[in-house]
Amino acid sequence: MPFFRALVLLLLVVAAGSFACFAITGQERFKHFGLVVLKWTLVGAFAFFGVLILDRIS
């Protein structure tokens, strides 16, 4: 559990850093990379917490 929390936090920091690079440079590749990282971080987090909720219900 602590590993997963640290991984999600690290991925969110990477996405935020990418958006900061986009704000500074204006290069679209940073925005695209940040959106991809953010999307898959959220998908993974929702799946993980969905499994936890299902485990709690059963």
Distance bins in CASP14 RR format, pairs under 12 A and 6 or more apart:
PFRMAT RR
TARGET T0000
AUTHOR 0000-0000-0000
RMODE 2
METHOD distances of the structure
MODEL  1
1 7 0 0 0 0 0 1 0 0 0 0 0
1 8 0 0 0 0 0 1 0 0 0 0 0
1 48 0 0 0 0 1 0 0 0 0 0 0
1 49 0 0 0 0 0 1 0 0 0 0 0
1 51 0 0 0 0 0 1 0 0 0 0 0
1 52 0 0 0 0 1 0 0 0 0 0 0
2 8 0 0 0 0 0 1 0 0 0 0 0
2 9 0 0 0 0 0 1 0 0 0 0 0
3 9 0 0 0 0 0 1 0 0 0 0 0
3 10 0 0 0 0 0 1 0 0 0 0 0
3 48 0 0 0 0 0 1 0 0 0 0 0
4 10 0 0 0 0 0 1 0 0 0 0 0
4 11 0 0 0 0 0 1 0 0 0 0 0
4 41 0 0 0 0 0 1 0 0 0 0 0
4 44 0 0 0 0 1 0 0 0 0 0 0
4 45 0 0 0 0 1 0 0 0 0 0 0
4 47 0 0 0 0 0 1 0 0 0 0 0
4 48 1 0 0 1 0 0 0 0 0 0 0
4 49 0 0 0 0 1 0 0 0 0 0 0
4 51 0 0 0 0 0 1 0 0 0 0 0
4 52 0 0 0 0 0 1 0 0 0 0 0
5 11 0 0 0 0 0 1 0 0 0 0 0
5 12 0 0 0 0 0 1 0 0 0 0 0
5 45 0 0 0 0 1 0 0 0 0 0 0
5 48 0 0 0 0 1 0 0 0 0 0 0
5 49 0 0 0 0 0 1 0 0 0 0 0
6 12 0 0 0 0 0 1 0 0 0 0 0
6 13 0 0 0 0 0 1 0 0 0 0 0
7 13 0 0 0 0 0 1 0 0 0 0 0
7 14 0 0 0 0 0 1 0 0 0 0 0
7 37 0 0 0 0 0 1 0 0 0 0 0
7 40 0 0 0 0 0 1 0 0 0 0 0
7 41 0 0 0 0 1 0 0 0 0 0 0
7 44 0 0 0 0 1 0 0 0 0 0 0
7 45 0 0 0 0 1 0 0 0 0 0 0
7 48 0 0 0 0 1 0 0 0 0 0 0
8 14 0 0 0 0 0 1 0 0 0 0 0
8 15 0 0 0 0 0 1 0 0 0 0 0
8 37 0 0 0 0 0 1 0 0 0 0 0
8 38 0 0 0 0 0 1 0 0 0 0 0
8 40 0 0 0 0 0 1 0 0 0 0 0
8 41 1 0 0 1 0 0 0 0 0 0 0
8 42 0 0 0 0 1 0 0 0 0 0 0
8 43 0 0 0 0 0 1 0 0 0 0 0
8 44 0 0 0 0 1 0 0 0 0 0 0
8 45 1 0 1 0 0 0 0 0 0 0 0
8 46 0 0 0 0 0 1 0 0 0 0 0
8 47 0 0 0 0 0 1 0 0 0 0 0
8 48 0 0 0 0 1 0 0 0 0 0 0
8 49 0 0 0 0 0 1 0 0 0 0 0
9 15 0 0 0 0 0 1 0 0 0 0 0
9 16 0 0 0 0 0 1 0 0 0 0 0
9 41 0 0 0 0 1 0 0 0 0 0 0
9 45 0 0 0 0 0 1 0 0 0 0 0
10 16 0 0 0 0 0 1 0 0 0 0 0
10 17 0 0 0 0 0 1 0 0 0 0 0
10 37 0 0 0 0 0 1 0 0 0 0 0
10 41 0 0 0 0 1 0 0 0 0 0 0
11 17 0 0 0 0 0 1 0 0 0 0 0
11 18 0 0 0 0 0 1 0 0 0 0 0
11 33 0 0 0 0 0 1 0 0 0 0 0
11 34 0 0 0 0 1 0 0 0 0 0 0
11 36 0 0 0 0 0 1 0 0 0 0 0
11 37 1 0 1 0 0 0 0 0 0 0 0
11 38 0 0 0 0 1 0 0 0 0 0 0
11 39 0 0 0 0 0 1 0 0 0 0 0
11 40 1 0 0 1 0 0 0 0 0 0 0
11 41 1 0 1 0 0 0 0 0 0 0 0
11 42 0 0 0 0 1 0 0 0 0 0 0
11 43 0 0 0 0 0 1 0 0 0 0 0
11 44 0 0 0 0 1 0 0 0 0 0 0
11 45 0 0 0 0 1 0 0 0 0 0 0
12 18 0 0 0 0 0 1 0 0 0 0 0
12 19 0 0 0 0 0 1 0 0 0 0 0
12 34 0 0 0 0 0 1 0 0 0 0 0
12 37 0 0 0 0 1 0 0 0 0 0 0
12 38 1 0 0 1 0 0 0 0 0 0 0
12 39 0 0 0 0 0 1 0 0 0 0 0
12 40 0 0 0 0 0 1 0 0 0 0 0
12 41 1 0 0 1 0 0 0 0 0 0 0
12 42 0 0 0 0 1 0 0 0 0 0 0
12 44 0 0 0 0 0 1 0 0 0 0 0
12 45 0 0 0 0 1 0 0 0 0 0 0
13 19 0 0 0 0 0 1 0 0 0 0 0
13 20 0 0 0 0 0 1 0 0 0 0 0
13 34 0 0 0 0 0 1 0 0 0 0 0
13 37 0 0 0 0 1 0 0 0 0 0 0
13 38 0 0 0 0 0 1 0 0 0 0 0
13 41 0 0 0 0 0 1 0 0 0 0 0
14 20 0 0 0 0 0 1 0 0 0 0 0
14 21 0 0 0 0 0 1 0 0 0 0 0
14 30 0 0 0 0 0 1 0 0 0 0 0
14 33 0 0 0 0 1 0 0 0 0 0 0
14 34 1 0 0 1 0 0 0 0 0 0 0
14 35 0 0 0 0 0 1 0 0 0 0 0
14 36 0 0 0 0 0 1 0 0 0 0 0
14 37 1 0 1 0 0 0 0 0 0 0 0
14 38 0 0 0 0 1 0 0 0 0 0 0
14 40 0 0 0 0 0 1 0 0 0 0 0
14 41 0 0 0 0 1 0 0 0 0 0 0
15 21 0 0 0 0 0 1 0 0 0 0 0
15 22 0 0 0 0 0 1 0 0 0 0 0
15 30 0 0 0 0 0 1 0 0 0 0 0
15 31 0 0 0 0 0 1 0 0 0 0 0
15 32 0 0 0 0 0 1 0 0 0 0 0
15 33 0 0 0 0 1 0 0 0 0 0 0
15 34 1 0 1 0 0 0 0 0 0 0 0
15 35 1 0 0 1 0 0 0 0 0 0 0
15 36 0 0 0 0 1 0 0 0 0 0 0
15 37 1 0 1 0 0 0 0 0 0 0 0
15 38 1 0 1 0 0 0 0 0 0 0 0
15 39 0 0 0 0 1 0 0 0 0 0 0
15 40 0 0 0 0 1 0 0 0 0 0 0
15 41 1 0 0 1 0 0 0 0 0 0 0
15 42 0 0 0 0 1 0 0 0 0 0 0
16 22 0 0 0 0 0 1 0 0 0 0 0
16 23 0 0 0 0 0 1 0 0 0 0 0
16 30 0 0 0 0 0 1 0 0 0 0 0
16 33 0 0 0 0 0 1 0 0 0 0 0
16 34 0 0 0 0 1 0 0 0 0 0 0
16 35 0 0 0 0 0 1 0 0 0 0 0
16 37 0 0 0 0 1 0 0 0 0 0 0
16 38 0 0 0 0 1 0 0 0 0 0 0
16 41 0 0 0 0 0 1 0 0 0 0 0
17 23 0 0 0 0 1 0 0 0 0 0 0
17 24 0 0 0 0 1 0 0 0 0 0 0
17 25 0 0 0 0 0 1 0 0 0 0 0
17 30 0 0 0 0 1 0 0 0 0 0 0
17 31 0 0 0 0 0 1 0 0 0 0 0
17 33 0 0 0 0 1 0 0 0 0 0 0
17 34 1 0 0 1 0 0 0 0 0 0 0
17 37 0 0 0 0 1 0 0 0 0 0 0
17 38 0 0 0 0 0 1 0 0 0 0 0
18 24 0 0 0 0 0 1 0 0 0 0 0
18 25 0 0 0 0 0 1 0 0 0 0 0
18 26 0 0 0 0 0 1 0 0 0 0 0
18 27 0 0 0 0 0 1 0 0 0 0 0
18 28 0 0 0 0 0 1 0 0 0 0 0
18 29 0 0 0 0 1 0 0 0 0 0 0
18 30 1 0 1 0 0 0 0 0 0 0 0
18 31 1 0 0 1 0 0 0 0 0 0 0
18 32 0 0 0 0 1 0 0 0 0 0 0
18 33 1 0 1 0 0 0 0 0 0 0 0
18 34 1 1 0 0 0 0 0 0 0 0 0
18 35 0 0 0 0 1 0 0 0 0 0 0
18 36 0 0 0 0 1 0 0 0 0 0 0
18 37 1 0 0 1 0 0 0 0 0 0 0
18 38 0 0 0 0 1 0 0 0 0 0 0
18 41 0 0 0 0 0 1 0 0 0 0 0
19 25 0 0 0 0 0 1 0 0 0 0 0
19 26 0 0 0 0 0 1 0 0 0 0 0
19 27 0 0 0 0 0 1 0 0 0 0 0
19 28 0 0 0 0 0 1 0 0 0 0 0
19 30 1 0 0 1 0 0 0 0 0 0 0
19 31 1 0 0 1 0 0 0 0 0 0 0
19 32 0 0 0 0 0 1 0 0 0 0 0
19 33 0 0 0 0 1 0 0 0 0 0 0
19 34 1 0 0 1 0 0 0 0 0 0 0
19 35 0 0 0 0 1 0 0 0 0 0 0
19 36 0 0 0 0 0 1 0 0 0 0 0
19 37 0 0 0 0 1 0 0 0 0 0 0
19 38 0 0 0 0 1 0 0 0 0 0 0
20 26 0 0 0 0 0 1 0 0 0 0 0
20 30 0 0 0 0 1 0 0 0 0 0 0
20 31 0 0 0 0 0 1 0 0 0 0 0
20 33 0 0 0 0 0 1 0 0 0 0 0
20 34 0 0 0 0 0 1 0 0 0 0 0
21 27 1 0 0 1 0 0 0 0 0 0 0
21 28 0 0 0 0 0 1 0 0 0 0 0
21 29 0 0 0 0 1 0 0 0 0 0 0
21 30 1 0 1 0 0 0 0 0 0 0 0
21 31 0 0 0 0 1 0 0 0 0 0 0
21 32 0 0 0 0 0 1 0 0 0 0 0
21 33 0 0 0 0 1 0 0 0 0 0 0
21 34 0 0 0 0 1 0 0 0 0 0 0
22 28 1 0 0 1 0 0 0 0 0 0 0
22 29 0 0 0 0 1 0 0 0 0 0 0
22 30 1 1 0 0 0 0 0 0 0 0 0
22 31 1 0 1 0 0 0 0 0 0 0 0
22 32 0 0 0 0 1 0 0 0 0 0 0
22 33 0 0 0 0 1 0 0 0 0 0 0
22 34 1 0 0 1 0 0 0 0 0 0 0
22 35 0 0 0 0 1 0 0 0 0 0 0
23 30 0 0 0 0 1 0 0 0 0 0 0
23 31 0 0 0 0 1 0 0 0 0 0 0
23 34 0 0 0 0 0 1 0 0 0 0 0
24 30 0 0 0 0 1 0 0 0 0 0 0
24 31 0 0 0 0 0 1 0 0 0 0 0
25 31 0 0 0 0 0 1 0 0 0 0 0
26 32 0 0 0 0 0 1 0 0 0 0 0
27 33 0 0 0 0 1 0 0 0 0 0 0
27 34 0 0 0 0 0 1 0 0 0 0 0
28 34 0 0 0 0 0 1 0 0 0 0 0
28 35 0 0 0 0 0 1 0 0 0 0 0
29 35 0 0 0 0 0 1 0 0 0 0 0
29 36 0 0 0 0 0 1 0 0 0 0 0
30 36 0 0 0 0 0 1 0 0 0 0 0
30 37 0 0 0 0 0 1 0 0 0 0 0
31 37 0 0 0 0 0 1 0 0 0 0 0
31 38 0 0 0 0 0 1 0 0 0 0 0
32 38 0 0 0 0 0 1 0 0 0 0 0
32 39 0 0 0 0 0 1 0 0 0 0 0
33 39 0 0 0 0 0 1 0 0 0 0 0
33 40 0 0 0 0 0 1 0 0 0 0 0
34 40 0 0 0 0 1 0 0 0 0 0 0
34 41 0 0 0 0 1 0 0 0 0 0 0
34 42 0 0 0 0 0 1 0 0 0 0 0
35 41 0 0 0 0 0 1 0 0 0 0 0
35 42 0 0 0 0 0 1 0 0 0 0 0
36 42 0 0 0 0 0 1 0 0 0 0 0
36 43 0 0 0 0 0 1 0 0 0 0 0
37 43 0 0 0 0 0 1 0 0 0 0 0
37 44 0 0 0 0 0 1 0 0 0 0 0
38 44 0 0 0 0 0 1 0 0 0 0 0
38 45 0 0 0 0 0 1 0 0 0 0 0
39 45 0 0 0 0 0 1 0 0 0 0 0
39 46 0 0 0 0 0 1 0 0 0 0 0
40 46 0 0 0 0 0 1 0 0 0 0 0
40 47 0 0 0 0 0 1 0 0 0 0 0
41 47 0 0 0 0 0 1 0 0 0 0 0
41 48 0 0 0 0 0 1 0 0 0 0 0
42 48 0 0 0 0 0 1 0 0 0 0 0
42 49 0 0 0 0 0 1 0 0 0 0 0
43 49 0 0 0 0 0 1 0 0 0 0 0
43 50 0 0 0 0 0 1 0 0 0 0 0
44 50 0 0 0 0 1 0 0 0 0 0 0
44 51 0 0 0 0 0 1 0 0 0 0 0
45 51 0 0 0 0 0 1 0 0 0 0 0
45 52 0 0 0 0 0 1 0 0 0 0 0
46 52 0 0 0 0 0 1 0 0 0 0 0
46 53 0 0 0 0 0 1 0 0 0 0 0
47 53 0 0 0 0 0 1 0 0 0 0 0
47 54 0 0 0 0 0 1 0 0 0 0 0
48 54 0 0 0 0 0 1 0 0 0 0 0
48 55 0 0 0 0 0 1 0 0 0 0 0
49 55 0 0 0 0 0 1 0 0 0 0 0
49 56 0 0 0 0 0 1 0 0 0 0 0
50 56 0 0 0 0 1 0 0 0 0 0 0
50 57 0 0 0 0 1 0 0 0 0 0 0
51 57 0 0 0 0 0 1 0 0 0 0 0
51 58 0 0 0 0 0 1 0 0 0 0 0
52 58 0 0 0 0 0 1 0 0 0 0 0
END
